[in-house]
Amino acid sequence: MRRRDFLKVAATSATGAVLFAGCGRIGDGVPETEFKIAQPVHTPNDWVYGRDAWFATAAPPEQGGYGLIVRVFEGRAKKVDGNPDFPGVLGKSDARAQALVQELYHPDRITGPQRASTRGGQVQSISWDDALQEVVGILREAGGERAVLITGRPSSSQAAIIAAFRQATGIRHAILEPDEFVALRTAMRRLFGTSMLPIPDLANAAFLLNFSAEFLHGWIAPVALARAYGAFRQGHSGHRGLYYHVGPRLSATAANADRWFPIVPGSEGLVALGIANVLLTEGKLPAERFQPYLAALGLDAARLTSDYTPERVAEASGLGAEQIRELAHALIEHQPAVVIAGTNAAATTNGLFNLVAAFGLNLVLGTVDQPGGLLLNPEPVLPELRVPDDAILNQQQWAQLVEQIRSGSVSTVLVHRANPVYSLPATLGVADALRAAQHVVSFSPFFDETTLLADLVLPDLVWLEQWGLQVPDPGPGYAAVAIQQPVVQPFADGRAFGDVLIQLAQQLGKPLPWASQEEATKTLALGLRQVSGGNIRAGNDSEFLVTLQAQGGWWSEGTRGQAGTPATAIVQPRDPEFAGDAGQYPLLLLPYPSPAIGYGEFAHLPWLQALPEPISTNVWQTWIEVGQRTADELGLTTGDVVRVSTPQGTVELPVYVNPAGQPGIVAIPFGQGHTAFGRYAEGRGLNPLAIVAPQSDPDAGTLAWCATRCRLEKTGRRTRLARFEGMVPAFQLEEFPIVRVMPPSA
């Protein structure tokens, strides 16, 4: 097929997905190879050629939104890989991306619209026409002021459709994100003037100082960061990158470090101030560099040098004064250096302070937006693709919204790809509030805990069946947009959420600018053609769209983020606080997101359930990780069932003894404890939020899920843990003689 004929086919195909062309990135961005044939989704499956076809698409927002390619054989998706052309990942992916295939063919997908006889009761199938008419009636009855749309973080094109729907109907939009990311966005917005997440330039760094962020296992951009970490460790210019980890738990990310500095939970910000003290008092850096850092924390040089000496910080953090000096000296001796913080550091009652104090060190080092430093990402190049900051709610705002639903001032709740009944603490009473609501409509493709409380269910298509645009967050340090296109025909009788909003608006007499989610995607994508400096060269709109689909995205390396001036006194230094009397509850409880199933949003996918947790190798369950010294004091061994009590409640869990665990600290993974969400998620383990005290960070308004004390009591029972490690207990290598084997050349 000649190129001109191909463009005619692509331009006239109503719903044509385009095969990945493997364009590569050369010179002015012109593809190295000729365009491939088009694949209209509604033709016979893959034309049954008996050949593999590869389609470019995008990862979901909760996975980073980077570019993917999917292998399709005879109409069925078989394999997901990273897009080799997409910046940041360059062909890499992770287990979560691979599991998108399982979501597509999941046996528990909702097969069509459903109406519930009672909340949580039996459901019956209804037609799409009837379902849409009922929702239109509900919205007319409620009006925009008494209705709310709750979503997870939407794709960039979905954000544009939701914004248009909000403007047309007046409905409120509330986005549910994990609190650690809410705190992180708050810190970035106040410290650097951007709501887009930053990314450390590890590939070009000589030294990484990390405060608790699980950047290799599920943090903001695990694929891009793991790839960059490989370059960081493999060495450049003859030097291997040096990595120090400061945090309370020896996680899989911490285990990769050259040095682990175990600390008291919540003391990350104090350690950062101790480091700044050393850098200032020893004259390691120009004094003027400290001014924005001190202003952001409401400090002056005198207070920093007097109140946050290494000796004082050591007493509160659990480190030695010389260790704090060692960290400060490493930042100077190994340049360029970058500092990051997150996960548990953001989940304490002083989480915002921890993040600002740690990330602010990059200002002191002068490595913001510098090679090997902290790269800020620009806001989306098209304003329509921005996810509104005001829609992202923190814990305190969720409590207010739940109370409005309970009281009836908000009578109608629409929910798309969010599960607040499971994801928010039970103390907020989300389930009771939804039961009290006049109308609840869910757009989930699965019956999760929230969907079970809906009156109507209009199932969304899963990710590999939809059109969309996705701005990676974080991006690679410059503007990038991945295009999402359906790689197969819809597997169930669902409809894309954007299509449903467009149809609802049309029936309400308030039409949106687009006829479908596909049209919205392509119309918005054409806006990228007007942005100078992009990688795509095209003579007309049709050629631009085909090239965009064949290549999998658009990017402009010249469009980069810029740091604003930090606001004065963003947050005051604050010590962490813990719920529970230390005498009654002597241990600190440290929940953490599962590297495989996150905060529970991926628990319905068996591939991820069966992926061993890196430290314990446990699968398919919840356990409590106890350090060896604490286990010895309590007489515990792996497999013992203990009663875990906090001021919030009591549960029973099996023990995993980690020989490298800190004394006095126990850890529980998030992700399990679903009472719905399909056969692979239901009835497994527990949700740690059930026993976490409702502590919050007063500065960020987020839940402090690492701020609860607990105690352990033996029950006298034992159980076997499902783990790759088997029945062989973990042990420290130092317990055995080390045999050094000399290479043959010696």
N, C-alpha and C positions, 0 to 999 in steps of 0.2 A: 504494500500500500504506500503510495506516495504521500509526502507530508501534507500537501494541499488537500488531498482526498480525506486524509485522517482528520484534519481540522474541521472539515465539513461534517463528518460523522459526529465528532465530539460536540460541535456547536448545536446540532439539531437533536441530540440525544436528550430526552426529557430528564432522565435521572442517571446520567452516565458517570460511573466511577472510572478512573483512569489508572491503568497499570503503572506501577513504579518503573521509572526509566533508568534508575541508577545514574543520575546525571553527573554526579561529582561536582567539585567546585574548582573551576579553572578561570583564570583571567577575569574576564568581564561577566562570568556567570552563565555563558552560553552552554547548553548541555553538550556533553561529549558524544552522546549517542543520539540516534534518531528517535523521535517519539514512538511510543508503542501503541498498539491498537486499543481502542476504547472497549470498556466492558459495561454496557448498560445493565443495571441491576435486575431489571424485569425481563430480560431475555432468558432463554433456557439456561440452567445453571452452567456457567462458564463455557457454554457451547460444547461441553463434554468433549474437549479435545484430548483429554488424557494427559494434559501437561500442567505443571505448576504455574500459577499466576500470582504475582506479588502486587499488593496494593499498599500505597502509603496512607497512613492515617496518623492519629495523635493519641497519646496516652491521656487518661482522665485527669482532671485538675488535681485530685488527691494523690495522684502518682507523679505529678510534676508537669504534665502537659507537653512533654517532649515528643519528637517525631518517632513513629513506629512504621514498620512494614509488616504485612500479614501475608503468609503463604496460603493460597486457596487452591484446592484441588477438586475439580468437578463440583463446584458450588459449595464446598464446605471449608471453613477456616481450619487450618491445621497447625500453624506455628506462627508465633509472634516474635519479631526481632526488632532491635533498634534500627532506625533509619541511618544508613552509613553516611548520608550527606548532611544530616541535621546537626547544627553546631551544638557543642557541649557533650552530646552522647556519641556521635560518630559511629553508629552501628551497635552500640551496647544497649542492653535492657536488663531487666531483673525478673525475679520470680513472679512479682505481682503483675507485670505486663504479660508474662507467659500465661497466667491464669485467666486472662480475659477470654480465652477460648472456652474455658469451663463455664464462665458466666453466660456465654452465648448459648450453650447447649445444656444448661442446668435443668435437671428434671423437675425442679420446684418453681420454675418461672410461672407467673400468672399468665394464663393463656388468652385472656380477654377481659373486657369490663365486667365488674362484679358489683352487686348491691347487697349490703348486709341487712338481714332482718332485724338484728339488734347489734349493738357494739360488741365485737368479739364473738358474735354468734355465727350462725350459718349464713353462707353467701349463695347467691344465685347469679347466673350469667345473664347479662342484658346486652342489648345492641349498643354500638357506639353512638348512634343517633339518639337513643333514649338517654344514654349517660350524659352526653353533651347538653341535651335539653334540660336535664335535672340540674347540672352545674350552673347553667345560665340562669335558671330560676333561683338557685341559691344565692348567686352573686347579685342578682337584682334585688332580692329581699334584704341582703345584708348591706349593700352599698359599700363603697370603698373604705369608709371610715370604720366599719365594723368587721373587716376581713383582713386576714394576714396570710401571706404566702411564705412558708418556711422551706428553705432549700439547703442542701449542702453547697459547697462552693461551685457555682455554675461554670460551664465553659464560657469563653469570651463571647462567642456569638449568642449563646443562651442569655448572657447578661444583657446584651443589646435587646433581645426580644422581651425579656422580663422588664427592662426599663421602659420600653414602649408600652407594654401592657399596664405597668404601674401608672404611667402618664394618662392612659386612656380610661382606666377604671378607678384610680385613686387607691388601689389596694396597697397595703404595706408589705415590704419585703424584709425578711429576717434570714440571715445566713448563719448556719451552724457549722463552726470550725472547731477543731481541738483547741483548748485554751492556751496551750503552749504557743500555737501559731498566732493567736489573737494577741498575746503578750509580745511576741516577737515583732509583729506588724506595728504595734503601738510604739515599741522602742525605735524601730527604723523610721517611723513617721516623725517622731519627736527629735531623734538624734540627727537624721540625715535629710529629713524633708521628703521622704518617699514612702509610699505604702507597698511598693514592690520589694520583695525579699532580696537581700544581697547574696553574692556567692564568692567564696574565697578562691583566689586564683592559685590553687594548689600546684598546678603543673609548673608554675614558674616561681614558687616559693622555696625558700631554703629552710624555713622553720614555721611550724604550726603549733600554736598554743590553743588548746581547746578546753573550754569550761563546760563539761557534761553533755555537749551536743552529740547525739547519736548519728553523726553525719554519714557513716558507712552503712547504717541499718535503719532506714525508714524516716530519716529527718527530711529536710526541705527538698533536697535533690540528690537522693542516694545514688542514682545511676551516674549522673554527671560528676558527682564528687568522688565516687569510687574509681571512675576512669581517670580523673585528674590525680587522685591519690596514687594510682599506679605509676603515673609519670613522675610524681613527687618522690616516690620511693625508689624507682629505677634509676634515678639520678640524671642530672643534666650538667654539662660542663665538668664532668668528673666528680660531682658532689651528690650525695644521697640526702634527701630531705630529712630533717630531724623533727620528731613529733612528741610533744609532751601533753599529757591529758590530766586535767585537774577535775576531779569529780568524786562523789561518794561511793560509786559502785564500779567494780571491775566488769564492765560490760564487754561485749564483743568489740566495740569500737575502742574502748580503753585498752583492751588486750593487744591491739595493734600498735600501741604507742611504744616509744623507746623508754619512756618513764611514766609511771602512773603515780600521781600525787593524791592519795585518799584524803578527803576532807569531810567535815561535818556538813550535812545537807543544808543548802541555803547560804553557805559562806563564800560562794563564788565571787560575789561582788566585793566582799572584804579583801579577798586575796588579790583581786585586780587593783584595789586601792593601795594595798601593800606594795605591789609591783610598781605602781605609779610613784609611790613615795620614794622607792629606791632610785628610780630613774631620775627623779627631780633632785633629791638630796645629793646624789653622786655626780650630778652634772652630766649625765650621759646624753642628754638631748637638749636642744635650745629651750629656754624657759618659756618663750612665747607659744610654743606648741601646746603647752599645758592649759592655756587660757580657755579655749572652747570646752575642753574636757572638764575643768573645774567648774565652769559656768553651768554646764549641763547637770552637774551633781550638786549645785548650790554650795560649793566649797571655795575657799581661797587657799593660796599656797601655804599659809601659816597653819591652817587647820589640817591640811593634808600631811604636812611634815610632822605635826605634833601628835595627832590623834590616830594615825594609821601607819605607825612604824611597824617594821616586820615583827618585832617582839609582841606588840599588842595584837596584831592580826593573827599571829601564830597561836596565841592563847584561845582565840575564838574559833579558829578554823581547823585546828588539829594538826596543822603543819608546823615544821620548825622554822625559826627565823631565817636560818641559812638556806632552807629550801626556797623560801620566798625570794631571797636575794639571787639564788641560782636561776629561778624563772626569769627575773628581771634581766640578769646578765645574758641569758640565752637569747632574749629578744634583740639585744644589741649586737651580740657576737655572730649571730646567724641572720644575715640579711639577704633578700627581703623576708620579713616575717609578717604573719597574719594571725589575728586573734578572732575566735568565734565562741559563741555560747548558745546553749539551748537545752531542750528536753527537760531534765530534772531541774536545771538552773532556773527555768521559767515557771516552775510549778510550786514555788514556795510563797510564803506571805510577803517576801521581798523580791519576787521574781523580776519585776521591771527594773529595779535597782541593779540586780545581778547582770541583766542584759546590757543596760546602759553603761555600767562600769566596765564590763568586759569589752564590748564592741567599741566603746570610746577609746580604748587603748590604741586602736588603729589610727585615730586622729593624732594621738601623741607620737606614734611612730612615723606618721606622714605617709602611710601606705594605702590610704583610701584612694581608689581608682588608679592605682599604680600597679605595674606588673609584679606579680607575686604577692599582692596585697588583697584588700577587700574590694571587690568590684560591685558597684551599685548598678542596679538595673533601671533603665528608663521606664517611665510610664508608657503604656501601650501607645503606638504611633497614631492609632485611630481612637478618638475619645469614646466612640461607641463600644469599644472592646474592653473598657475599664469596668472592673467589678467595684461597685460603690462601697466606699469605706463605711458609710453610715449604716449600711445594711448588716455589717458583721457585728454581732452582738457579743458582749462579754457576759460573764456569769451573772453579774448584778442586773444587767439589762434583760437577760433571760428570765430572771426571777420576777421582774416587773411585768414582762409580757405574759408569763404563765398566770400571774395574778389577774391580769386583765381578761384572760380567757376564762378563768374560774368565776370571775365576778359577772361575766356576760357583756362587758363593754366591747370585747371582741367575741363575736358570736360564730364566725365562720373561719375555719382553719384549712388551708390547702397545704399539702406537704409533698415535696418532690425531692427524692434522693437524700432524705435526711431521716434520722431515727432518734428524735429527742427523748422518747420514753426510755431508750437504752442509754443514750450518750450523755444525758444530763443527770445529775445526782437525784436519787429518789426523794431527798429532802425537799426538792422543789415541787414535787407533786404533779409532774407533767401528765401522768396517766389519768389522775383524778380530774385535772383541768380539762383534758380532752373529752372525758366522759360527760363533763358538764356542758361542753360546747354544744351549740345548736346543730352545727353541721361540721363534719370532718371529711375531707376528700383527699385521697392519697393517689399519687402518680407513680408509685413504686412498682418495679417489675417482680418484687418478691413480697411475701407476707412477713414483714418484720414486726417488731413489737408495736410500732406506731401504726402501721397499716392495719393491724388487727382491730384497731379502735376506730376505723373509718367507716362512714356510712356508704361511701362510694369509692371504688378503686378503678382508676383509668390507667392501666399499666403502660409505663414508658417502654420504649425499645431499649435494649442494652447497648453498650458503647460501640460495639463493632457494627451496628446496624444503622448508625446515624450520620448526618452531616453536621459539620461545625467548624469553628475556628478556635484555636487555643493559643493564648499567649503563655508560654512557659513561665512559671513563677516558683522559684527564681529562673531567670533566663541566663544566657551565657555571658552577661555583662554588656550586651548590646541588644538592639531590637530584634525580635524573632517571633514568628507566628507559624504554628503548625496547622495544617488543614486536616480535618477529620472527614473521611468519606466512608459510606457503607461498603463493606467488603463482601457481603453476602446478602441474599434476600432475607427479610425479617423471618425469624424462626417461630414467632408467636404473633397473635393478633393484638399487638401493641401499636402505639403511635408515639412518635417523637414528641417530647414534652413541648418543644417550641411549636410544633404543628397544632397541638391541642390549644395552646394559648392563642394562637392566631385564629383558630376556628371559633373559640369562645368569644374573642373580641368582635369577630365578624357578626356572630349571632346577637351580641349585645348592641349592635349598631355602632360600634366604635372600631372600625377596621384598622389594622396595623399596616405599616408600609409594605409588607411582604405577603405573598400568598402561601408560603410554606417555609419550613426551616431550611430547606435546601436553597430556596431563592434568597433568603436572608443571608445564608453563608456566602453565596456567590456574589451577591450585591456588596456585602461588606468587604469581601476579598478584593473586589475591583478597586476599592478605596486604596489598597496597598499600591496599586499601579501608579498612583499620583504621588507617592512618597519617593523622593529621590534617593539614590544610592543603594537600592535593593539588588538582590542577586538575579532577578528575572528580567530578561530583555524580551519584549514582545511587541509586535506590530499592531495588534488590536486586542480587544477585550477577550475574544474567544481564545486566542493563542496564549494570552496571559493566564487564563483560568486553567487551560489544559497543562501548561507548563507547571503551574502551581501544584496541581494534583499529581502530575507525574513525578515531580521532585519532592513533594511532601511538605513544602513550606516556603516561607519567604523570610529573609533576614537581611539586615543592613549593619555591617560591622562599624560603620561610621556614626551610627546613632547610639550614643552611650548615655549612661546615667550621670547625673551631676549631684554632688552633695550640697545641700543647703546649709545654712548656719544653724547650729543647734540652738534650740530654744533655751532661754535662761531657766535654770533650776527645773529641769525636766522631772527629776525625782531626787529626794533626799536619801542619803545612806540610811539603811534600815537593817536591823538584825532580824533573822528568821524567828518565827514563833511557832510553837507546836501545841496542838490540842491534846489535853490529857495530862494528868499529874505524873511527873517522872517517877515518883515512888510507886504508884499503882501500875503505871504503864512504862516500864523501863527501856523499851526498844523503840527505835524509830522505824516507821513503815515507809517504804520507798516503792510505790508502784512505778511501772515503766511500760511504755508501749511495746508490744510484741514486734520484733523485726519482720515477722511474716504477716500477721493479721492485724497489725496496727492497734487501733483503739476498738477493734471489733467490726470495722466496716468491711473486712475481707474474710470474716469467719465463715461465710457460706461456701467458700471455695476449698474443696478438699486438698488440692495440691498445696495450698498454703497452710492448711491445718497440719499437713504431714511434713512440713518443712521444719527440721529440728532447730530449736532455739540454740544459738551458737555456743553459749556457755554450758548449759545443762544438757543439751541435745533432747530435751523433753518435747513431746508433741501431743496434740489433741486434748489438752487438759490445763488446769490451773494448779500451781504449786506455790509454796513459799520457800524462797531461797534464804538459807541461814548460813552465816559464816562458821568456819570450823571451831573457833574459840567459843562462840556463843552456843553452838551445838554441844560442845563438850561440857559447858557449864550446866546446860539443861538436860544432859543425858540423851541427846537426840542423834539419830542416824537417818540416812536417806531412806525414805519409805514410811517413817513414823507419821501418823496422823495427829496433828496438833489442833488445839482450839485457839484461834486467833481472836483476841478481844481488843476492841478500841472503844473510846467513848461513844462511838456511833453504833456499834453492834458487835456480834460474834458470829464467826463462821468456822468451819473445820476444813483443813487443807493438809495434803501430804507435804512432807519436808524434802527439799533437796539441799544437801550440805555442799556448799561451795568452799573449798579450802582457802580461796583467796578473798572471801567475803570479809568486810570490815566488822569488827566486834560491835555489838549494839545496834546494828542495822540489818533489817530483813527486807526482802523485796518480793513483790508479786507482779506478774505480768498482766497487762490489760488484754482484752480481746475476747475472752470467753464469757460465759454466764448468760447467753441468749436464751430466752424462753420462746422465741420464734426465729424466723429468718432461714428456714429450710432445714432439711434433715441433717446436714453436716455441721450446723451451728447449734441446734437446739439441745439443751440439757447437758451441756459440757462445762464443767468448772463453774466459776463465778465471776461476776463483775466487781473488781476492787472498789468501785464507787459505792458499793453497798456498805462498806465499813470505813470509808474515808470521811472524816469530819468536815462539815461545810465551812472550812476556812477559806479566806479569799485574800488576794493581794489588793490592798486598798488603793494602790496607785494605778493598776491596770484594770481592776474590777474583775479579774479572772479567778477561777477556782485554783486554790493551792492544794493540789492533790498529793503533795509531798510534805504535808505539815501535820501529820497525825502520829501520835504515839500508840504503842500496842504492847501486849504481853502474850506469851505463848504458854500453853499448858498441855501436857501429854494426855492423850485420851486412852492410851494403852492399846490402840489398834495400829495395824500396819497395812500398807497396800503397796502394790507394785506400780512404779511409774513407767509409762510408755516412753522409752528414750532410746536413741541410737547408741548411747554409751553402754546399754545393757546393764548387767548387774555388777560390772566392775566399778568400784568407787573411784572418784577423782582423787588425785593426790598431787602434792607438790614435788617437782623434780628434785628439789634439794634433799629429799629424804633418801636418795639413792646415789651411789657413786657415779660421777660423770666420767665416761670413757671418751677420750678424744681420739678420733681416727684421723691420722695424717693422710693427706692426699698422696696418690701414687708418685707424683713428681718429687715429693719430699724424700 
